[in-house]
């Protein structure tokens, strides 16, 4: 017996890693449901908290024009070790 990790989406299993090779379409399987908490909601909450802290810190207050700042950041620069 081999073990594979998958996520149940509706009535289908979606392999998270490499799935089984040469699996017949009507192959019987046994599924064990893991009691792992949904990390997506927790991750979103932590991201929102981090962004709120960043906003409260005025980390980017010296940037008067965000559009111009972004244009300046995106300008092409010579790659290190290459002559222009």
N, C-alpha and C positions, 0 to 999 in steps of 0.2 A: 504494500500500500504506500502511495506517495502523497505528500501534502503540498497543496498549492494555495496561494493567497488570492482572494478575489473579493469583489464588492458586488453585493446583490442589488441590481437595478431593476425594479419591477419584478418580473419573473425570470430574469436572465442573470447569469453570473458574468462579470467582466473581470478578467485576470489582471491583477496589479503588477505581476512579474511575468516571467515566461510561463505560459500555460502548458498543459500537457501536450505531448506530441502524439500524433496519430490517434486522437480520441474519436471514437465512433459517434455519430450524431445521436444515437439512442443509448449511449453508454450510461448505465446506472451509476450514480454517485451518492455519497453521504456527505451532508453539509453540517458543519459544527458552527453555531453562531457564537462569535466572540463577544464578550461583554466589555467592549471598549467604548468609552464615552465619545460622543460626537465632538471632535476637536475643531470642527469648522466654526461653530458658534463661539467657542472660547477664543479661537485665534482672531476672529473678527473683533471681539470685545477688546482684546489686548491691543490690536492695531488701532482701534478707535481711541483708546486711552493714550497710546503713544503719540498719536497725531494731535490730540488735545494738549498734551504736555508740550509738544513742539510749538504749537500755535501760541500757547501761553508764554513761552520763553522768548518770544520775539526774535527768534534765531535769524530770520531773514529781514529784519527791519531796515537794514542798510540798503536793501534793494528797492530803489524808488520806482523803477519801471520794470516789472517782471518780464514783459514781452521783449524788451531790449536786452535784458540780462540773458534771457534764453537764447536769443540770436547770437549774442557774443559767445556764450558757452559752446554753441554748436558750430562755430566757425571751424573750417578745416585747419588743422595744424600739421606741420611736418612730423612724420613718424620718427621716434628716437633711432639714431644710428643711420639715418638716410639723409642724403644731401638734397637740398631744395633745387 
